[in-house]
């Protein structure tokens, strides 16, 4: 299991590098969510895969090919990159999770 971690990290970096050009054309947005409050997110285009920058910050539950539920796990910030069936990034969403005392 520990040997797989560096391989997964390399794969994520490779995917992010390959999708850099597509992300520049995607509609970027920021979503702020309070810890303990799940939030629904709807996309304009269907997606195949979601890449989570830091899975310790937020979890993503897929409802359909255009809708997900964001479940905040801990305070912080991360990015979600939604990729279509051709492995093209269609949107990059920055997610900010606020803790109980944050404004």
PyMOL commands that set and color helices and strands:
alter all, ss='L'
color gray80, all
select helices_A, chain A and resi 2-18+20-25
alter helices_A, ss='H'
color red, helices_A
select strands_A, chain A and resi 29-34+39-42+49-52+58-62+67-72+76-83+89-98
alter strands_A, ss='S'
color yellow, strands_A
deselect
rebuild
show_as cartoon
